[in-house]
Amino acid sequence: MALAQVPGEIVSQDALLEEVWQGRSVTPDSVAQCIAEIRRVLKDHDKRIVETVPRSGYRLVPPAPDAPLWSQRRGQLALLAVMVLCATALGFTLLRPAAPPGPPVIAVLPFDDFSPPKYQGYLSDAVSDNITTQLARYPQFLIISQRSSSAFRDSDLATSDIAERLGADFVLEGSQQYDGTDVRTTARLIDGATEASLWADEFDVPMDELLRANSRISRKIAHAVGEKVVDMAEPQIAAGDVSALLISNAAQSRIMRNFSKESLLVNIAEQEQSIRDYPESAWGPLGQALSLRIGLRYGWVEGDEDAIRRRMNDLARRAVELDPNNFLAFHALGRVLMFNRDVEGAISAFDRAVELNPSSSFARNALAQALSFVGRTEEALEEIADIELIDPIYGHDTNWTKARIQWQIGACDEALDTFTAAPSMPAAANKTLAAIYQCVGRADEAKAAIQAFLKEHPEWSVARERSVITGMWTAPGLADRWLSALAASGMPF
């Protein structure tokens, strides 16, 4: 209602907090969550009805009266409808009634692997991951992030219980079986409330047809849900593309299981071979670009740093050139650009990654990080709010990013609550915890957090931290405040 009273005009975050919440103890995160809910109800996926104005606030831009399908009267009714929906979203935030109707929510569970022992694990989650990505491109659906869905791998829970925990209307489950030549994929779409089977099918295809088959499965699922869907072109599969994808999946799985120099060096060697064997596939270049960035970030690769930075950039751009519809190629490019201190370029790349796969919580998380580095914290919190919708069992990295943004805007008590709500955190997150403890006046605990970080990274110093964030953290005063907090917590200069 506050936005609808002044359509087309910017309303600041502070003004919204004052007018809407009227003295209640809430943080700017509440505004971002409320805006995200309004957009979801309006299906404002492109943020064209409720606009974010960087560093200023929000404004309501109702469709023009002379736009197609909108008469003057319809425009007035639309504005009234938006006012009602805004009030509904506020009621949701303050009173927590049942959520208003929205787009169908689909969760794709990890597929069972019935391959012979010789090929067990070869496909990993290639089938379910790819179907999730394909479905996420349909704007008519909300797709649960694969990270949340994977929490129910080998679960004994009933499908309806899993659907309830994920907030899903429909659940896709299935199996994959590889015999060394062909892949047999079975898939079944289930109503999340009744557990009724809505659609089931089986596909037998050669390995090099796997991704194209996944695209067909996604279309069948979309039609089975009963929504009118957009027509999507079949993916262009280069020779060896599936094999390169599987190498990339194995590398990602390895580093997630064991985040170490040894794992990374194995990944680099494998992806170098992938680049040589499958030169027309984007998976090798994008995987190698990400691996080299991690290697430079943690000092795990040796050589001319400037040359490695240039190669990272060339590899990421080559991946985008080879497959301009691969969201991970743009995610890799964004990571490389950010590390090479082109944060605005990184934001554009992450925006494209999210556009290609709206259900990717880690692409959204990367975008939130980049936005916060340049001081666009309201937009960053909006991305976090979107992650909380699509990734209800989100991992520590979302808490970590959200807590750091809350620290950045001075909401340090809320930041501590956010940080400690995560079940686990990597050692590197202790830097954020130390800064938060300093902010709330708990100096001894800040020092303990830094000691926990230094135990894993004994060579780290304030100077090293400065070299990493300089050129990336461009919001006024942010880098200095961060470095001062680390120094006060006992990080050596």
C-alpha positions as CSV (number, residue, x, y, z in Angstrom):
1,M,0.0,0.0,0.0
2,A,2.9,2.4,0.8
3,L,4.3,1.8,-2.7
4,A,0.8,2.0,-4.4
5,Q,0.1,5.4,-2.8
6,V,2.9,6.9,-4.9
7,P,3.1,4.9,-8.1
8,G,6.2,5.6,-10.1
9,E,7.9,7.3,-7.2
10,I,10.9,5.9,-5.2
11,V,10.1,4.9,-1.6
12,S,13.2,4.5,0.5
13,Q,13.8,1.4,2.7
14,D,13.8,3.6,5.8
15,A,10.5,5.1,4.8
16,L,9.0,1.6,4.3
17,L,10.3,0.5,7.7
18,E,8.8,3.5,9.4
19,E,5.4,3.5,7.6
20,V,4.8,-0.2,7.3
21,W,6.3,-1.7,10.5
22,Q,5.6,1.4,12.6
23,G,8.3,0.9,15.3
24,R,8.4,-2.8,15.4
25,S,11.9,-4.3,15.8
26,V,12.7,-5.5,12.3
27,T,15.7,-5.4,10.0
28,P,16.0,-4.4,6.3
29,D,15.9,-8.1,5.6
30,S,12.1,-7.9,6.4
31,V,11.7,-5.4,3.6
32,A,13.5,-7.7,1.2
33,Q,11.5,-10.7,2.2
34,C,8.2,-8.8,1.8
35,I,9.2,-7.4,-1.6
36,A,10.1,-11.0,-2.7
37,E,6.7,-12.2,-1.6
38,I,4.9,-9.4,-3.5
39,R,6.8,-10.2,-6.6
40,R,6.1,-13.9,-6.3
41,V,2.3,-13.2,-6.0
42,L,2.4,-10.9,-9.0
43,K,4.7,-13.3,-11.0
44,D,7.0,-10.3,-11.4
45,H,9.9,-12.4,-12.3
46,D,11.7,-9.6,-14.2
47,K,11.2,-7.1,-11.3
48,R,9.4,-4.7,-13.7
49,I,6.3,-4.0,-11.6
50,V,8.1,-3.6,-8.3
51,E,11.5,-2.1,-9.2
52,T,14.6,-1.9,-7.0
53,V,16.3,1.4,-7.4
54,P,20.0,0.8,-6.4
55,R,20.9,2.7,-3.2
56,S,17.6,4.5,-3.2
57,G,14.7,2.1,-2.5
58,Y,11.7,0.7,-4.4
59,R,9.0,1.9,-6.7
60,L,5.8,0.5,-8.0
61,V,5.5,0.7,-11.8
62,P,2.0,-0.5,-12.8
63,P,1.5,-1.4,-16.5
64,A,0.8,1.6,-18.6
65,P,-3.0,2.3,-19.3
66,D,-2.4,2.1,-23.1
67,A,-0.4,-1.2,-23.0
68,P,-1.8,-4.2,-24.9
69,L,-4.7,-5.8,-23.1
70,W,-5.0,-3.0,-20.6
71,S,-7.7,-0.4,-20.9
72,Q,-7.6,2.7,-18.7
73,R,-10.1,1.0,-16.3
74,R,-8.2,-2.2,-16.3
75,G,-5.1,-0.2,-15.4
76,Q,-6.9,1.3,-12.4
77,L,-8.1,-2.1,-11.4
78,A,-4.6,-3.5,-11.7
79,L,-3.3,-0.7,-9.4
80,L,-6.0,-1.6,-6.9
81,A,-5.2,-5.3,-7.2
82,V,-1.5,-4.5,-6.5
83,M,-2.5,-2.6,-3.4
84,V,-4.5,-5.6,-2.1
85,L,-1.7,-8.0,-2.9
86,C,0.8,-5.8,-1.1
87,A,-1.4,-5.8,1.9
88,T,-1.7,-9.6,1.6
89,A,2.1,-9.9,1.5
90,L,2.5,-7.7,4.6
91,G,-0.1,-9.8,6.4
92,F,2.0,-12.9,5.5
93,T,5.1,-11.3,6.9
94,L,3.6,-10.1,10.2
95,L,0.9,-12.7,10.9
96,R,2.1,-15.8,8.9
97,P,-1.1,-17.1,7.5
98,A,-1.1,-19.7,4.7
99,A,0.9,-18.5,1.7
100,P,-1.2,-17.0,-1.2
101,P,-1.5,-19.2,-4.3
102,G,1.6,-19.0,-6.5
103,P,3.1,-20.9,-9.4
104,P,3.4,-24.7,-9.1
105,V,6.4,-25.8,-7.1
106,I,8.3,-28.8,-8.4
107,A,11.1,-30.8,-6.6
108,V,13.4,-33.1,-8.5
109,L,14.8,-35.8,-6.1
110,P,18.2,-37.4,-6.7
111,F,17.7,-40.4,-9.1
112,D,18.5,-43.9,-7.9
113,D,21.4,-45.5,-9.6
114,F,20.7,-49.1,-10.8
115,S,23.8,-49.4,-12.9
116,P,26.0,-52.6,-12.7
117,P,28.6,-52.3,-10.0
118,K,31.3,-51.5,-12.6
119,Y,29.4,-48.3,-13.5
120,Q,27.9,-47.3,-10.2
121,G,28.3,-43.6,-9.6
122,Y,29.5,-42.9,-13.1
123,L,26.5,-40.7,-13.9
124,S,26.4,-39.2,-10.4
125,D,23.5,-36.7,-10.4
126,A,23.8,-35.7,-14.0
127,V,20.3,-36.7,-14.9
128,S,18.4,-35.1,-12.0
129,D,20.7,-32.0,-12.1
130,N,20.1,-31.4,-15.8
131,I,16.3,-31.9,-15.5
132,T,16.2,-29.4,-12.7
133,T,18.1,-26.9,-14.8
134,Q,15.8,-27.4,-17.8
135,L,12.6,-27.0,-15.7
136,A,13.9,-23.9,-14.0
137,R,13.9,-22.1,-17.3
138,Y,10.1,-22.3,-17.5
139,P,8.9,-19.1,-15.9
140,Q,5.5,-20.7,-15.0
141,F,7.1,-22.9,-12.3
142,L,9.1,-22.5,-9.1
143,I,11.7,-25.2,-8.9
144,I,13.3,-26.3,-5.7
145,S,17.1,-26.0,-5.7
146,Q,18.9,-29.3,-6.2
147,R,20.8,-28.7,-3.0
148,S,17.6,-28.9,-0.9
149,S,16.2,-31.8,-2.9
150,S,19.5,-33.8,-2.5
151,A,19.0,-33.8,1.3
152,F,16.4,-36.5,0.8
153,R,18.7,-38.9,-1.1
154,D,17.9,-42.5,0.0
155,S,15.3,-41.1,2.4
156,D,12.7,-43.4,4.0
157,L,10.2,-40.6,4.3
158,A,6.9,-40.8,2.4
159,T,6.8,-38.7,-0.8
160,S,4.1,-36.5,0.7
161,D,6.3,-35.8,3.8
162,I,9.2,-34.8,1.5
163,A,6.9,-32.6,-0.5
164,E,5.7,-30.9,2.7
165,R,9.2,-30.3,4.0
166,L,10.3,-28.8,0.6
167,G,7.0,-26.9,0.1
168,A,6.6,-28.7,-3.2
169,D,3.3,-29.3,-5.0
170,F,4.9,-32.0,-7.2
171,V,7.8,-34.4,-6.8
172,L,9.8,-36.0,-9.6
173,E,11.6,-39.2,-8.7
174,G,13.3,-41.8,-10.9
175,S,16.3,-43.9,-11.6
176,Q,19.2,-44.1,-14.0
177,Q,21.0,-47.2,-15.3
178,Y,24.2,-47.1,-17.4
179,D,25.6,-50.3,-19.0
180,G,28.7,-48.8,-20.6
181,T,26.8,-47.8,-23.8
182,D,23.2,-46.8,-23.2
183,V,21.4,-45.0,-20.4
184,R,18.0,-46.1,-19.2
185,T,16.2,-43.3,-17.4
186,T,12.8,-43.8,-15.7
187,A,10.9,-40.9,-14.3
188,R,7.7,-40.5,-12.3
189,L,5.8,-37.3,-11.4
190,I,3.9,-37.5,-8.2
191,D,1.3,-35.2,-6.6
192,G,2.9,-34.0,-3.4
193,A,-0.3,-34.0,-1.4
194,T,-2.0,-37.2,-2.6
195,E,1.0,-39.2,-3.8
196,A,-1.0,-40.0,-7.0
197,S,1.2,-40.8,-10.0
198,L,0.5,-38.1,-12.6
199,W,2.9,-39.3,-15.3
200,A,5.6,-41.9,-15.8
201,D,7.9,-42.9,-18.6
202,E,11.1,-44.7,-19.5
203,F,13.8,-43.6,-21.9
204,D,16.6,-45.7,-23.4
205,V,19.2,-43.6,-25.2
206,P,22.9,-43.8,-26.1
207,M,25.1,-41.9,-23.7
208,D,25.7,-39.0,-26.1
209,E,21.9,-38.5,-26.3
210,L,21.4,-38.2,-22.6
211,L,21.1,-34.4,-22.3
212,R,18.6,-34.3,-25.2
213,A,16.6,-37.0,-23.6
214,N,16.6,-35.0,-20.3
215,S,15.2,-32.0,-22.2
216,R,12.3,-34.2,-23.5
217,I,11.6,-35.4,-20.0
218,S,11.4,-31.8,-18.7
219,R,8.9,-30.9,-21.4
220,K,6.7,-33.9,-20.5
221,I,6.8,-33.0,-16.8
222,A,5.9,-29.4,-17.6
223,H,2.8,-30.5,-19.7
224,A,1.8,-33.0,-17.0
225,V,1.7,-30.3,-14.4
226,G,-1.0,-28.7,-16.5
227,E,0.6,-25.4,-17.3
228,K,1.0,-23.8,-20.7
229,V,4.7,-23.8,-21.3
230,V,7.0,-22.1,-23.6
231,D,8.6,-24.0,-26.4
232,M,12.3,-24.6,-25.8
233,A,14.9,-25.6,-28.4
234,E,16.7,-28.9,-28.0
235,P,20.1,-28.4,-26.5
236,Q,23.0,-28.5,-28.9
237,I,25.2,-31.4,-27.8
238,A,28.8,-31.4,-29.0
239,A,30.8,-34.6,-29.4
240,G,32.0,-35.7,-26.0
241,D,29.9,-33.2,-24.2
242,V,28.3,-35.7,-21.9
243,S,31.7,-37.2,-21.0
244,A,33.1,-33.7,-20.2
245,L,30.0,-33.0,-18.1
246,L,30.6,-36.2,-16.1
247,I,34.3,-35.2,-15.5
248,S,33.1,-31.8,-14.3
249,N,30.5,-33.4,-12.0
250,A,33.1,-35.7,-10.5
251,A,35.4,-32.8,-9.9
252,Q,32.7,-30.7,-8.1
253,S,31.7,-33.7,-6.0
254,R,35.3,-34.4,-5.0
255,I,36.0,-30.8,-3.9
256,M,32.8,-30.7,-1.9
257,R,33.6,-33.9,-0.1
258,N,37.2,-33.0,0.6
259,F,38.1,-29.3,0.2
260,S,41.8,-29.6,0.1
261,K,44.8,-28.8,-2.1
262,E,45.2,-32.5,-3.0
263,S,41.6,-32.7,-4.3
264,L,41.9,-29.5,-6.3
265,L,45.1,-30.6,-8.0
266,V,43.4,-33.9,-9.1
267,N,40.5,-31.8,-10.5
268,I,42.9,-29.5,-12.4
269,A,44.7,-32.5,-14.0
270,E,41.4,-34.2,-15.0
271,Q,39.9,-31.0,-16.4
272,E,43.0,-30.3,-18.4
273,Q,42.6,-33.7,-20.0
274,S,38.9,-32.9,-20.6
275,I,39.9,-29.7,-22.5
276,R,42.3,-31.7,-24.7
277,D,39.9,-34.6,-25.3
278,Y,36.7,-32.6,-25.8
279,P,37.7,-29.2,-27.2
280,E,34.2,-28.3,-28.3
281,S,32.6,-28.8,-24.9
282,A,32.1,-25.9,-22.4
283,W,32.4,-28.2,-19.3
284,G,36.2,-28.5,-19.3
285,P,36.9,-24.7,-19.6
286,L,34.3,-23.7,-17.1
287,G,35.5,-26.3,-14.6
288,Q,39.1,-25.4,-15.0
289,A,38.4,-21.7,-14.7
290,L,36.7,-22.3,-11.3
291,S,39.4,-24.7,-10.2
292,L,42.2,-22.2,-11.0
293,R,40.3,-19.4,-9.1
294,I,40.1,-21.6,-6.0
295,G,43.8,-22.4,-6.4
296,L,44.8,-18.8,-6.5
297,R,42.4,-17.9,-3.7
298,Y,44.0,-20.3,-1.3
299,G,47.5,-20.4,-2.6
300,W,47.2,-24.0,-3.9
301,V,48.6,-23.4,-7.4
302,E,52.0,-22.1,-8.3
303,G,53.2,-20.0,-11.2
304,D,52.9,-16.6,-12.7
305,E,49.7,-15.2,-11.0
306,D,49.0,-12.7,-13.8
307,A,49.3,-15.4,-16.4
308,I,46.9,-17.7,-14.4
309,R,44.4,-14.9,-14.0
310,R,44.5,-14.3,-17.8
311,R,44.0,-18.0,-18.5
312,M,41.1,-18.2,-16.1
313,N,39.5,-15.3,-18.0
314,D,40.1,-16.9,-21.4
315,L,38.8,-20.3,-20.2
316,A,35.6,-18.8,-18.8
317,R,34.9,-16.7,-21.9
318,R,35.6,-19.8,-24.1
319,A,33.0,-21.7,-22.1
320,V,30.4,-19.0,-22.7
321,E,31.3,-18.9,-26.4
322,L,30.9,-22.7,-26.6
323,D,27.6,-22.9,-24.7
324,P,25.8,-19.5,-24.3
325,N,22.9,-21.3,-22.6
326,N,24.9,-23.0,-19.9
327,F,24.3,-21.1,-16.6
328,L,27.4,-22.6,-15.1
329,A,29.5,-21.1,-17.8
330,F,28.2,-17.6,-16.8
331,H,28.6,-18.5,-13.1
332,A,32.3,-19.4,-13.8
333,L,32.8,-16.2,-15.8
334,G,31.3,-14.2,-12.9
335,R,33.6,-15.8,-10.4
336,V,36.6,-15.1,-12.5
337,L,35.6,-11.5,-13.2
338,M,35.0,-10.9,-9.5
339,F,38.4,-12.4,-8.6
340,N,40.0,-10.2,-11.3
341,R,38.3,-7.2,-9.7
342,D,35.7,-6.5,-12.4
343,V,32.8,-6.7,-10.0
344,E,30.3,-4.9,-12.2
345,G,31.1,-7.4,-15.0
346,A,30.7,-10.2,-12.5
347,I,27.2,-8.9,-11.6
348,S,26.2,-9.0,-15.2
349,A,27.5,-12.6,-15.6
350,F,25.7,-13.7,-12.4
351,D,22.5,-12.0,-13.6
352,R,22.7,-14.1,-16.8
353,A,23.4,-17.3,-14.8
354,V,20.3,-16.7,-12.7
355,E,18.2,-15.9,-15.7
356,L,19.2,-19.2,-17.3
357,N,18.7,-21.2,-14.1
358,P,16.5,-19.4,-11.5
359,S,16.6,-22.4,-9.2
360,S,20.4,-22.3,-8.7
361,S,20.9,-21.1,-5.2
362,F,24.6,-20.9,-5.5
363,A,24.4,-18.6,-8.6
364,R,22.0,-16.4,-6.7
365,N,24.3,-16.5,-3.7
366,A,27.2,-15.4,-5.8
367,L,25.1,-12.6,-7.2
368,A,24.2,-11.5,-3.6
369,Q,27.9,-11.5,-2.7
370,A,28.8,-9.3,-5.7
371,L,26.0,-6.9,-5.1
372,S,27.0,-6.5,-1.4
373,F,30.6,-5.8,-2.3
374,V,29.5,-2.7,-4.3
375,G,27.1,-1.5,-1.6
376,R,23.8,-2.7,-3.2
377,T,22.8,-4.4,0.0
378,E,19.0,-4.1,-0.5
379,E,19.2,-6.0,-3.8
380,A,21.6,-8.6,-2.2
381,L,19.1,-9.3,0.6
382,E,16.4,-9.7,-2.1
383,E,18.5,-12.4,-3.7
384,I,18.9,-14.1,-0.3
385,A,15.1,-13.9,0.2
386,D,14.7,-15.6,-3.2
387,I,17.1,-18.3,-2.1
388,E,15.1,-19.0,1.0
389,L,12.0,-19.6,-1.2
390,I,13.7,-22.0,-3.7
391,D,16.2,-23.6,-1.3
392,P,14.3,-24.2,1.9
393,I,17.1,-26.5,3.3
394,Y,19.8,-24.1,2.2
395,G,23.4,-24.7,3.2
396,H,25.8,-22.8,5.3
397,D,26.9,-20.5,2.4
398,T,23.6,-18.7,2.3
399,N,23.7,-18.1,6.1
400,W,27.3,-17.0,5.8
401,T,26.5,-14.5,3.0
402,K,23.4,-13.2,4.7
403,A,25.2,-12.7,8.0
404,R,28.0,-10.8,6.4
405,I,25.5,-8.5,4.6
406,Q,23.7,-7.9,7.9
407,W,27.0,-7.1,9.5
408,Q,27.7,-4.8,6.6
409,I,24.5,-2.8,7.2
410,G,25.1,-2.7,11.0
411,A,22.4,-5.3,11.9
412,C,25.0,-7.2,14.0
413,D,22.6,-8.9,16.5
414,E,20.6,-10.3,13.6
415,A,23.9,-11.3,11.8
416,L,24.9,-13.3,14.8
417,D,21.5,-15.1,14.9
418,T,21.8,-15.8,11.2
419,F,25.3,-17.1,11.4
420,T,24.7,-19.4,14.4
421,A,21.5,-20.8,12.8
422,A,23.6,-22.7,10.3
423,P,24.4,-26.4,11.3
424,S,28.0,-26.0,10.2
425,M,30.4,-23.5,8.7
426,P,33.8,-23.9,6.9
427,A,36.9,-22.6,8.7
428,A,37.0,-19.6,6.4
429,A,33.7,-18.3,7.8
430,N,35.3,-17.7,11.1
431,K,36.5,-14.3,9.7
432,T,32.9,-13.3,9.3
433,L,32.1,-14.6,12.8
434,A,35.0,-12.6,14.3
435,A,33.8,-9.4,12.6
436,I,30.3,-10.0,13.9
437,Y,31.5,-10.6,17.5
438,Q,33.6,-7.4,17.3
439,C,30.5,-5.5,16.2
440,V,28.4,-6.8,19.2
441,G,31.2,-6.1,21.7
442,R,32.2,-9.8,22.4
443,A,36.0,-9.3,21.8
444,D,37.1,-12.6,23.4
445,E,34.9,-14.7,21.2
446,A,36.1,-12.7,18.2
447,K,39.7,-13.6,19.1
448,A,38.7,-17.3,19.4
449,A,37.0,-17.2,16.0
450,I,40.2,-15.8,14.4
451,Q,42.3,-18.4,16.1
452,A,40.0,-21.1,14.7
453,F,40.6,-19.6,11.2
454,L,44.3,-19.3,11.6
455,K,44.5,-23.0,12.7
456,E,43.4,-23.9,9.2
457,H,45.3,-21.0,7.5
458,P,48.4,-20.3,9.6
459,E,50.0,-18.2,6.9
460,W,47.1,-15.7,6.6
461,S,47.5,-12.0,7.6
462,V,45.7,-8.7,7.3
463,A,48.0,-7.9,4.4
464,R,47.0,-11.1,2.6
465,E,43.3,-10.3,3.2
466,R,43.8,-6.8,1.9
467,S,45.3,-8.1,-1.3
468,V,42.3,-10.4,-1.9
469,I,39.5,-7.9,-1.3
470,T,41.1,-4.7,-2.7
471,G,39.3,-3.8,-5.9
472,M,36.4,-6.1,-5.1
473,W,35.0,-4.6,-1.9
474,T,34.3,-1.2,-3.4
475,A,31.4,0.0,-1.1
476,P,32.7,3.1,0.8
477,G,34.4,2.2,4.0
478,L,33.6,-1.5,3.8
479,A,37.1,-2.9,3.3
480,D,38.7,-0.7,6.0
481,R,36.0,-1.7,8.5
482,W,36.4,-5.4,7.7
483,L,40.3,-5.3,8.0
484,S,40.1,-3.3,11.3
485,A,37.7,-6.0,12.7
486,L,40.1,-8.8,11.8
487,A,43.1,-7.0,13.2
488,A,41.3,-6.2,16.4
489,S,40.5,-9.9,16.7
490,G,44.1,-10.9,16.5
491,M,44.9,-11.6,12.9
492,P,48.6,-10.7,12.4
493,F,49.4,-7.8,10.2
